[in-house]
Amino acid sequence: MKRVLMIAYHFPPLAGSSGIQRTLRFVQHLPKFGWQPLVLSADPRAYERTSADLMADIPPDTVVSRPFALDTARHLSIAGRYIGGMARPDRWVSWKYAAVREGMRMIREYKPEAIWSTYPIATAHLIGADLQRKSSLPWIADFRDPMAQDGYPADPLTWQSYRAIEEHTLHTARYSTFTTPGAASTYRLRYPLCDERVAVLENGYDEETFINAENSGHVRQSIHPGAITLLHSGIVYPAERDPTQFFEALGQLKASGAIAAGSLFVRFRASVHDDLLHSLANRYNVAEFLDCQPPVSYREALAEMLNADGLLVMQAANCNEQIPAKIYEYLRANRPILSLTDPQGDTATTLCQAGATDIARLDSVAEIAEILPHFLDAIRQDCATLPHRQAVENASREGRTAQLAKLLDSATKR
């Protein structure tokens, strides 16, 4: 069996990021397609939060190395301040030095035939580039989402480092992969000489984990008996998933009598920004609808999706080339989905193609106020739109891993 060295910051026991699932499920499924993963991750001390709940999902025969890494903001700051260069391109740049040494040791010992690295920690691509240069092995760079964008990162020097990393990577890696067609199209236009080496490799859901969640005692139970529970699972980014207009619309619907207290609960699971949510709920006089809950294990989060009466997506227009990873889990949960996003973005396109057509713009109070009562009535009458079965089946992590294996096969044949 061929081997691939996989460089990933997001890997168990890190907790609190859906990005873990992409690498973890690739590691699980790649051996079915003739590739044995070797994982080069980071020392857990670099993680802000850890959890052992996904450690058992790592196949027992997988080689995993976790070289030294620090978080500049937590470990190298004085009175909350640190030198900017020590966190460029990101706060985990210290990971690079030990990771390159350990990566070369792994290459000498295990003799992999390819290297794979994954963003959104940009340092992973710095490590991949160094290991590719030193070993001459073919390299696949998994960008997931765009790196240097208009206004992001906000710091000009960090933006320049992002742009330099992506430019070098696009011209050096055998393939560069993105999770959405929009992101791939942007990079084909940005780097036209590399267009044939840009590929789409979407996120997905893990069927086995969902089956385990369905068989657990947590599912098929009403979250709020007698009321509809609308669930948003995951982080609420104030800029990219700004819920202000949603709360304003909810306030208007309450004032008009279209939605009564006690008939609806909007649950935000692991939002990270509960203070923002409570502030908005108080501002628009809708605190009785708000239900903020802390993080839970991954399986418990999936079980909650299966239990919810409806699932809530929030994605601003400035993320039109991105699709939240949880979208595919939402589809597999087979619950009605209310999407507050730009109809022209990749998130809306993917959901519409899957049959989830209840969509309003996140920044439009009027559109949200119009669609929300109809969405809730459809749930009450048991006639809400559900995702198409075939679209759900096509989004499995195992299928995505088969696509990665084909790219690895192609990269190593040249």
MIDRENLUM-151135 format. One record per residue (C-alpha): residue number from 1; y, z, x. Coordinates in pm, whole numbers, plus 50000, padded with zeros to 5 digits. Each point is the difference from the previous one (the first is absolute). Example, Ala and Ser with C-alpha at 12.3 -4.5 7.8 and 13.67 -1.06 7.14 Angstrom:
// residues 2
+-----+-------+-------+-------+
!  nr !    yy !    zz !    xx !
+-----+-------+-------+-------+
!   1 ! 49550 ! 50780 ! 51230 !
!   2 ! 50344 ! 49934 ! 50137 !
+-----+-------+-------+-------+
END
This chain:
// residues 414
+-----+-------+-------+-------+
!  nr !    yy !    zz !    xx !
+-----+-------+-------+-------+
!   1 ! 50000 ! 50000 ! 50000 !
!   2 ! 50346 ! 49909 ! 50124 !
!   3 ! 50259 ! 50274 ! 50053 !
!   4 ! 50369 ! 50019 ! 49918 !
!   5 ! 50247 ! 50258 ! 50134 !
!   6 ! 50215 ! 50115 ! 49704 !
!   7 ! 50335 ! 50166 ! 50076 !
!   8 ! 50121 ! 50204 ! 49704 !
!   9 ! 50231 ! 50299 ! 49974 !
!  10 ! 49915 ! 50042 ! 49629 !
!  11 ! 49645 ! 50133 ! 50008 !
!  12 ! 49832 ! 50322 ! 49884 !
!  13 ! 50081 ! 50287 ! 50026 !
!  14 ! 50355 ! 49881 ! 49934 !
!  15 ! 50095 ! 50082 ! 49640 !
!  16 ! 50264 ! 49879 ! 49760 !
!  17 ! 49995 ! 49626 ! 50066 !
!  18 ! 49818 ! 49730 ! 49807 !
!  19 ! 50015 ! 49793 ! 50320 !
!  20 ! 49696 ! 50191 ! 50123 !
!  21 ! 49779 ! 49817 ! 49753 !
!  22 ! 50047 ! 49656 ! 50153 !
!  23 ! 49866 ! 50088 ! 50343 !
!  24 ! 49741 ! 50248 ! 49873 !
!  25 ! 49839 ! 49750 ! 49762 !
!  26 ! 50003 ! 49724 ! 50263 !
!  27 ! 49815 ! 50241 ! 50227 !
!  28 ! 49748 ! 50073 ! 49725 !
!  29 ! 49929 ! 49640 ! 49903 !
!  30 ! 50036 ! 49796 ! 50322 !
!  31 ! 49642 ! 50069 ! 50119 !
!  32 ! 49872 ! 49814 ! 49690 !
!  33 ! 50167 ! 49691 ! 50142 !
!  34 ! 49880 ! 50030 ! 50359 !
!  35 ! 50282 ! 50205 ! 50154 !
!  36 ! 49977 ! 50356 ! 50133 !
!  37 ! 50339 ! 50178 ! 50004 !
!  38 ! 50125 ! 50213 ! 50289 !
!  39 ! 50297 ! 50205 ! 49877 !
!  40 ! 50295 ! 50092 ! 50221 !
!  41 ! 50213 ! 50241 ! 49797 !
!  42 ! 50238 ! 50287 ! 50084 !
!  43 ! 49962 ! 50368 ! 50071 !
!  44 ! 50026 ! 50182 ! 49664 !
!  45 ! 50282 ! 50216 ! 50137 !
!  46 ! 50223 ! 49695 ! 49943 !
!  47 ! 49936 ! 50010 ! 49624 !
!  48 ! 50239 ! 50189 ! 49774 !
!  49 ! 49713 ! 50089 ! 49766 !
!  50 ! 49623 ! 49986 ! 50040 !
!  51 ! 49703 ! 50025 ! 49767 !
!  52 ! 49626 ! 49983 ! 50056 !
!  53 ! 49925 ! 49840 ! 49662 !
!  54 ! 49951 ! 49648 ! 50142 !
!  55 ! 49830 ! 50091 ! 50328 !
!  56 ! 49656 ! 49963 ! 49842 !
!  57 ! 50084 ! 49638 ! 49911 !
!  58 ! 50005 ! 49901 ! 50369 !
!  59 ! 49653 ! 49858 ! 50076 !
!  60 ! 49823 ! 50249 ! 50229 !
!  61 ! 49924 ! 49741 ! 50269 !
!  62 ! 50365 ! 49892 ! 50033 !
!  63 ! 50162 ! 50059 ! 50337 !
!  64 ! 50338 ! 50164 ! 49939 !
!  65 ! 50240 ! 50098 ! 50278 !
!  66 ! 50322 ! 50196 ! 49939 !
!  67 ! 50218 ! 49995 ! 50315 !
!  68 ! 50304 ! 50220 ! 50051 !
!  69 ! 50296 ! 49939 ! 49767 !
!  70 ! 50305 ! 50192 ! 49885 !
!  71 ! 50251 ! 49967 ! 49719 !
!  72 ! 50339 ! 49988 ! 50170 !
!  73 ! 50179 ! 50156 ! 49703 !
!  74 ! 49767 ! 50299 ! 49981 !
!  75 ! 49891 ! 50051 ! 50359 !
!  76 ! 50282 ! 49873 ! 50222 !
!  77 ! 50318 ! 50092 ! 49814 !
!  78 ! 50243 ! 50280 ! 50078 !
!  79 ! 50177 ! 50149 ! 49699 !
!  80 ! 49882 ! 49702 ! 49800 !
!  81 ! 50148 ! 49742 ! 50240 !
!  82 ! 49832 ! 49767 ! 50249 !
!  83 ! 50084 ! 49703 ! 50219 !
!  84 ! 49980 ! 49678 ! 49799 !
!  85 ! 49803 ! 49817 ! 50266 !
!  86 ! 49722 ! 50256 ! 49963 !
!  87 ! 49942 ! 49881 ! 49643 !
!  88 ! 50025 ! 49625 ! 50048 !
!  89 ! 49839 ! 49801 ! 49850 !
!  90 ! 49875 ! 50310 ! 49816 !
!  91 ! 49952 ! 50375 ! 50038 !
!  92 ! 49648 ! 49954 ! 50136 !
!  93 ! 50077 ! 49779 ! 50299 !
!  94 ! 49855 ! 50271 ! 50230 !
!  95 ! 49660 ! 49894 ! 49862 !
!  96 ! 50024 ! 49670 ! 50188 !
!  97 ! 49945 ! 50123 ! 50353 !
!  98 ! 49678 ! 50196 ! 49953 !
!  99 ! 49876 ! 49746 ! 49745 !
! 100 ! 50027 ! 49708 ! 50241 !
! 101 ! 49808 ! 50192 ! 50267 !
! 102 ! 49734 ! 50107 ! 49751 !
! 103 ! 49985 ! 49653 ! 49849 !
! 104 ! 49926 ! 49843 ! 50338 !
! 105 ! 49730 ! 50262 ! 50061 !
! 106 ! 49842 ! 49910 ! 49665 !
! 107 ! 50020 ! 49629 ! 50080 !
! 108 ! 49823 ! 50053 ! 50332 !
! 109 ! 49732 ! 50223 ! 49847 !
! 110 ! 49931 ! 49831 ! 49665 !
! 111 ! 50106 ! 49641 ! 50079 !
! 112 ! 50153 ! 49903 ! 49664 !
! 113 ! 50059 ! 49633 ! 49930 !
! 114 ! 50331 ! 50045 ! 49818 !
! 115 ! 50294 ! 50237 ! 49944 !
! 116 ! 50158 ! 50084 ! 49663 !
! 117 ! 50315 ! 50209 ! 49951 !
! 118 ! 50179 ! 50099 ! 49683 !
! 119 ! 50358 ! 50078 ! 49898 !
! 120 ! 50199 ! 50186 ! 49842 !
! 121 ! 50010 ! 50206 ! 50320 !
! 122 ! 50157 ! 49741 ! 50230 !
! 123 ! 49865 ! 50174 ! 50310 !
! 124 ! 49652 ! 49881 ! 49900 !
! 125 ! 50109 ! 49641 ! 50070 !
! 126 ! 50148 ! 50106 ! 50335 !
! 127 ! 49658 ! 50142 ! 50089 !
! 128 ! 49826 ! 49688 ! 49876 !
! 129 ! 50229 ! 49776 ! 50203 !
! 130 ! 49940 ! 50197 ! 50321 !
! 131 ! 49624 ! 50005 ! 49951 !
! 132 ! 49996 ! 49628 ! 49926 !
! 133 ! 50201 ! 49927 ! 50314 !
! 134 ! 49776 ! 50215 ! 50218 !
! 135 ! 49668 ! 49882 ! 49852 !
! 136 ! 50076 ! 49643 ! 49880 !
! 137 ! 49800 ! 50077 ! 49684 !
! 138 ! 50102 ! 49821 ! 49678 !
! 139 ! 50227 ! 50218 ! 49790 !
! 140 ! 50054 ! 50019 ! 49624 !
! 141 ! 50324 ! 50176 ! 49903 !
! 142 ! 50002 ! 50144 ! 49650 !
! 143 ! 50364 ! 50023 ! 49891 !
! 144 ! 49929 ! 50085 ! 49636 !
! 145 ! 50374 ! 49983 ! 49912 !
! 146 ! 50301 ! 49841 ! 50174 !
! 147 ! 50144 ! 50189 ! 50296 !
! 148 ! 50361 ! 49901 ! 50078 !
! 149 ! 50180 ! 49939 ! 49670 !
! 150 ! 50360 ! 49970 ! 49885 !
! 151 ! 50135 ! 50353 ! 50032 !
! 152 ! 49667 ! 50149 ! 50108 !
! 153 ! 49967 ! 50186 ! 50225 !
! 154 ! 50357 ! 50119 ! 49954 !
! 155 ! 50046 ! 50095 ! 50367 !
! 156 ! 50096 ! 49679 ! 50190 !
! 157 ! 49806 ! 50092 ! 50315 !
! 158 ! 49686 ! 50077 ! 49801 !
! 159 ! 50044 ! 49672 ! 49811 !
! 160 ! 50021 ! 49814 ! 50330 !
! 161 ! 49681 ! 50168 ! 50124 !
! 162 ! 49823 ! 49906 ! 49676 !
! 163 ! 50114 ! 49640 ! 50034 !
! 164 ! 49887 ! 49984 ! 50363 !
! 165 ! 49657 ! 50145 ! 49913 !
! 166 ! 49939 ! 49763 ! 49711 !
! 167 ! 50115 ! 49696 ! 50199 !
! 168 ! 49773 ! 50081 ! 50293 !
! 169 ! 49711 ! 50081 ! 49767 !
! 170 ! 50029 ! 49681 ! 49794 !
! 171 ! 49996 ! 49790 ! 50316 !
! 172 ! 49720 ! 50193 ! 50171 !
! 173 ! 49751 ! 50106 ! 49733 !
! 174 ! 49729 ! 49756 ! 49895 !
! 175 ! 50076 ! 50087 ! 49638 !
! 176 ! 50272 ! 50204 ! 49828 !
! 177 ! 49908 ! 50125 ! 49653 !
! 178 ! 50218 ! 50109 ! 49707 !
! 179 ! 49910 ! 50160 ! 49668 !
! 180 ! 50207 ! 49769 ! 49778 !
! 181 ! 50066 ! 49626 ! 49975 !
! 182 ! 50376 ! 50065 ! 50009 !
! 183 ! 49984 ! 50186 ! 50329 !
! 184 ! 49776 ! 49733 ! 50154 !
! 185 ! 50237 ! 49727 ! 49883 !
! 186 ! 50299 ! 50181 ! 50151 !
! 187 ! 49831 ! 50020 ! 50339 !
! 188 ! 49885 ! 49640 ! 49993 !
! 189 ! 50363 ! 49902 ! 49950 !
! 190 ! 50127 ! 50250 ! 50256 !
! 191 ! 49751 ! 49888 ! 50266 !
! 192 ! 49909 ! 49639 ! 49915 !
! 193 ! 49808 ! 49944 ! 50323 !
! 194 ! 49758 ! 50273 ! 49889 !
! 195 ! 49956 ! 49897 ! 49637 !
! 196 ! 49633 ! 49905 ! 50036 !
! 197 ! 49922 ! 50345 ! 50138 !
! 198 ! 50154 ! 50191 ! 49709 !
! 199 ! 49752 ! 50111 ! 49732 !
! 200 ! 50003 ! 50202 ! 49678 !
! 201 ! 49762 ! 50297 ! 49989 !
! 202 ! 50074 ! 50204 ! 49690 !
! 203 ! 49931 ! 50366 ! 49936 !
! 204 ! 49733 ! 50104 ! 49753 !
! 205 ! 49799 ! 50286 ! 49854 !
! 206 ! 49671 ! 50155 ! 50105 !
! 207 ! 49736 ! 49967 ! 49728 !
! 208 ! 49769 ! 50268 ! 50134 !
! 209 ! 50278 ! 50260 ! 50000 !
! 210 ! 50092 ! 49911 ! 49644 !
! 211 ! 49638 ! 50035 ! 49889 !
! 212 ! 49989 ! 50345 ! 50158 !
! 213 ! 50323 ! 50091 ! 49821 !
! 214 ! 49863 ! 49872 ! 49668 !
! 215 ! 49688 ! 50211 ! 50045 !
! 216 ! 50197 ! 50313 ! 50080 !
! 217 ! 50090 ! 50264 ! 49747 !
! 218 ! 50368 ! 49911 ! 50018 !
! 219 ! 49997 ! 49683 ! 49792 !
! 220 ! 50006 ! 49918 ! 49629 !
! 221 ! 50212 ! 50303 ! 49924 !
! 222 ! 50343 ! 49986 ! 49842 !
! 223 ! 50269 ! 50114 ! 50244 !
! 224 ! 50238 ! 50114 ! 49723 !
! 225 ! 49808 ! 50022 ! 49671 !
! 226 ! 50199 ! 49861 ! 49709 !
! 227 ! 50250 ! 49821 ! 50224 !
! 228 ! 50008 ! 49686 ! 50212 !
! 229 ! 49990 ! 50052 ! 50376 !
! 230 ! 50168 ! 49730 ! 50208 !
! 231 ! 49900 ! 50045 ! 50365 !
! 232 ! 50182 ! 49898 ! 50317 !
! 233 ! 49764 ! 50072 ! 50289 !
! 234 ! 50159 ! 50015 ! 50345 !
! 235 ! 50334 ! 50019 ! 50178 !
! 236 ! 50326 ! 49930 ! 49817 !
! 237 ! 50220 ! 49840 ! 50268 !
! 238 ! 50364 ! 50058 ! 49897 !
! 239 ! 50109 ! 49649 ! 50107 !
! 240 ! 49688 ! 49791 ! 49942 !
! 241 ! 49879 ! 50179 ! 49683 !
! 242 ! 50322 ! 50147 ! 49862 !
! 243 ! 49915 ! 50156 ! 49661 !
! 244 ! 50362 ! 50053 ! 49888 !
! 245 ! 50008 ! 49725 ! 49735 !
! 246 ! 49657 ! 50103 ! 49871 !
! 247 ! 50126 ! 50353 ! 49931 !
! 248 ! 50321 ! 49868 ! 49847 !
! 249 ! 49799 ! 49777 ! 49765 !
! 250 ! 49776 ! 50293 ! 49912 !
! 251 ! 50310 ! 50203 ! 49915 !
! 252 ! 50130 ! 49726 ! 49770 !
! 253 ! 49663 ! 49975 ! 49824 !
! 254 ! 49989 ! 50376 ! 49949 !
! 255 ! 50355 ! 50006 ! 49862 !
! 256 ! 49921 ! 49721 ! 49755 !
! 257 ! 49679 ! 50167 ! 49884 !
! 258 ! 49778 ! 49716 ! 50128 !
! 259 ! 49807 ! 50245 ! 50221 !
! 260 ! 49956 ! 50360 ! 49888 !
! 261 ! 49951 ! 50304 ! 50218 !
! 262 ! 49632 ! 50084 ! 50031 !
! 263 ! 49886 ! 49641 ! 49940 !
! 264 ! 50026 ! 49885 ! 50363 !
! 265 ! 49955 ! 50145 ! 50347 !
! 266 ! 50090 ! 49801 ! 50310 !
! 267 ! 49790 ! 50140 ! 50282 !
! 268 ! 50107 ! 49939 ! 50359 !
! 269 ! 49714 ! 50081 ! 50235 !
! 270 ! 50097 ! 50069 ! 50363 !
! 271 ! 50347 ! 49844 ! 49965 !
! 272 ! 50132 ! 50177 ! 50315 !
! 273 ! 50341 ! 49996 ! 49826 !
! 274 ! 49947 ! 50245 ! 49713 !
! 275 ! 50355 ! 50134 ! 50043 !
! 276 ! 50140 ! 49654 ! 49928 !
! 277 ! 49782 ! 49965 ! 49690 !
! 278 ! 50100 ! 50341 ! 49862 !
! 279 ! 50367 ! 49923 ! 50069 !
! 280 ! 49980 ! 49671 ! 49808 !
! 281 ! 49805 ! 50159 ! 49715 !
! 282 ! 50268 ! 50265 ! 49961 !
! 283 ! 50283 ! 49748 ! 50028 !
! 284 ! 49860 ! 49791 ! 49713 !
! 285 ! 49870 ! 50294 ! 49797 !
! 286 ! 49633 ! 49900 ! 50015 !
! 287 ! 49851 ! 50290 ! 50196 !
! 288 ! 49739 ! 50059 ! 49728 !
! 289 ! 49841 ! 49662 ! 50080 !
! 290 ! 49969 ! 50062 ! 50375 !
! 291 ! 49675 ! 50123 ! 50158 !
! 292 ! 50013 ! 50023 ! 50381 !
! 293 ! 49672 ! 50079 ! 50175 !
! 294 ! 49908 ! 50060 ! 50368 !
! 295 ! 49771 ! 49783 ! 50213 !
! 296 ! 49626 ! 50008 ! 49930 !
! 297 ! 49700 ! 49845 ! 50172 !
! 298 ! 49956 ! 49624 ! 49982 !
! 299 ! 49707 ! 50023 ! 49759 !
! 300 ! 50191 ! 50238 ! 49775 !
! 301 ! 50291 ! 49756 ! 49999 !
! 302 ! 49770 ! 49717 ! 49891 !
! 303 ! 49846 ! 50219 ! 49729 !
! 304 ! 50351 ! 50074 ! 49874 !
! 305 ! 50073 ! 49626 ! 49976 !
! 306 ! 49685 ! 49959 ! 49792 !
! 307 ! 50115 ! 50282 ! 49773 !
! 308 ! 50359 ! 49887 ! 49951 !
! 309 ! 50104 ! 49828 ! 49676 !
! 310 ! 50220 ! 49764 ! 50198 !
! 311 ! 50094 ! 49931 ! 50362 !
! 312 ! 50355 ! 49957 ! 50128 !
! 313 ! 50110 ! 49764 ! 50280 !
! 314 ! 50348 ! 50014 ! 50151 !
! 315 ! 50102 ! 49740 ! 50257 !
! 316 ! 50357 ! 49887 ! 50067 !
! 317 ! 50107 ! 49640 ! 50056 !
! 318 ! 50065 ! 50076 ! 50368 !
! 319 ! 49619 ! 50021 ! 50032 !
! 320 ! 49917 ! 49669 ! 49834 !
! 321 ! 49780 ! 49901 ! 50293 !
! 322 ! 49797 ! 50321 ! 49980 !
! 323 ! 49728 ! 50124 ! 49766 !
! 324 ! 49926 ! 50375 ! 49986 !
! 325 ! 49642 ! 50060 ! 50109 !
! 326 ! 49935 ! 50212 ! 49693 !
! 327 ! 50050 ! 49694 ! 49775 !
! 328 ! 49641 ! 49897 ! 50068 !
! 329 ! 49875 ! 50349 ! 49917 !
! 330 ! 50203 ! 49987 ! 49681 !
! 331 ! 49827 ! 49673 ! 49910 !
! 332 ! 49657 ! 50148 ! 50065 !
! 333 ! 50083 ! 50309 ! 49792 !
! 334 ! 50018 ! 49763 ! 49700 !
! 335 ! 50288 ! 50180 ! 49833 !
! 336 ! 50316 ! 49845 ! 49848 !
! 337 ! 50262 ! 49940 ! 50271 !
! 338 ! 50377 ! 50016 ! 49953 !
! 339 ! 50170 ! 49826 ! 50292 !
! 340 ! 50365 ! 50060 ! 50074 !
! 341 ! 50066 ! 49729 ! 50255 !
! 342 ! 50167 ! 49665 ! 50055 !
! 343 ! 49809 ! 49730 ! 49801 !
! 344 ! 50050 ! 49762 ! 50295 !
! 345 ! 49838 ! 50231 ! 50257 !
! 346 ! 49646 ! 49999 ! 50135 !
! 347 ! 49915 ! 50323 ! 49817 !
! 348 ! 50084 ! 49849 ! 49662 !
! 349 ! 49822 ! 49675 ! 50084 !
! 350 ! 49680 ! 50178 ! 50100 !
! 351 ! 50002 ! 50219 ! 49689 !
! 352 ! 50074 ! 49709 ! 49766 !
! 353 ! 49717 ! 49798 ! 50149 !
! 354 ! 49773 ! 50298 ! 49933 !
! 355 ! 50113 ! 50019 ! 49637 !
! 356 ! 50230 ! 50303 ! 50036 !
! 357 ! 50311 ! 49845 ! 49844 !
! 358 ! 50204 ! 50305 ! 49890 !
! 359 ! 50291 ! 49956 ! 50243 !
! 360 ! 50367 ! 50101 ! 50007 !
! 361 ! 50251 ! 50008 ! 50283 !
! 362 ! 50021 ! 50336 ! 50174 !
! 363 ! 50381 ! 49986 ! 50007 !
! 364 ! 50044 ! 49900 ! 49634 !
! 365 ! 50045 ! 50286 ! 49755 !
! 366 ! 50005 ! 49755 ! 49709 !
! 367 ! 49671 ! 49833 ! 50093 !
! 368 ! 49824 ! 50332 ! 50058 !
! 369 ! 50133 ! 50143 ! 49673 !
! 370 ! 49871 ! 49693 ! 49818 !
! 371 ! 49651 ! 49980 ! 50148 !
! 372 ! 49906 ! 50370 ! 50024 !
! 373 ! 49967 ! 50076 ! 49624 !
! 374 ! 49790 ! 49688 ! 49944 !
! 375 ! 49778 ! 50090 ! 50296 !
! 376 ! 49945 ! 50352 ! 49865 !
! 377 ! 49933 ! 49875 ! 49646 !
! 378 ! 49737 ! 49758 ! 50131 !
! 379 ! 49826 ! 50290 ! 50175 !
! 380 ! 50004 ! 50207 ! 49681 !
! 381 ! 49855 ! 49711 ! 49801 !
! 382 ! 49738 ! 49931 ! 50269 !
! 383 ! 50117 ! 49641 ! 50040 !
! 384 ! 50174 ! 50018 ! 50338 !
! 385 ! 49946 ! 49717 ! 50246 !
! 386 ! 49738 ! 50071 ! 50269 !
! 387 ! 49937 ! 49816 ! 50329 !
! 388 ! 49761 ! 49703 ! 50002 !
! 389 ! 49653 ! 50093 ! 50126 !
! 390 ! 49976 ! 49705 ! 50239 !
! 391 ! 50335 ! 50081 ! 50161 !
! 392 ! 49880 ! 50354 ! 50055 !
! 393 ! 49673 ! 49890 ! 50158 !
! 394 ! 50184 ! 49765 ! 50235 !
! 395 ! 50206 ! 50287 ! 50140 !
! 396 ! 49717 ! 50210 ! 50146 !
! 397 ! 50035 ! 50132 ! 50355 !
! 398 ! 49663 ! 49853 ! 50091 !
! 399 ! 50126 ! 49654 ! 49909 !
! 400 ! 50313 ! 50051 ! 50209 !
! 401 ! 49781 ! 50110 ! 50293 !
! 402 ! 49802 ! 49678 ! 49973 !
! 403 ! 50328 ! 49812 ! 50046 !
! 404 ! 50085 ! 50207 ! 50309 !
! 405 ! 49654 ! 49933 ! 50145 !
! 406 ! 50058 ! 49626 ! 49960 !
! 407 ! 50328 ! 50029 ! 50190 !
! 408 ! 49823 ! 50195 ! 50275 !
! 409 ! 49726 ! 49736 ! 50016 !
! 410 ! 50259 ! 49726 ! 50024 !
! 411 ! 50204 ! 50183 ! 50264 !
! 412 ! 49700 ! 50053 ! 50226 !
! 413 ! 49869 ! 49644 ! 49970 !
! 414 ! 50312 ! 49841 ! 50148 !
+-----+-------+-------+-------+
END
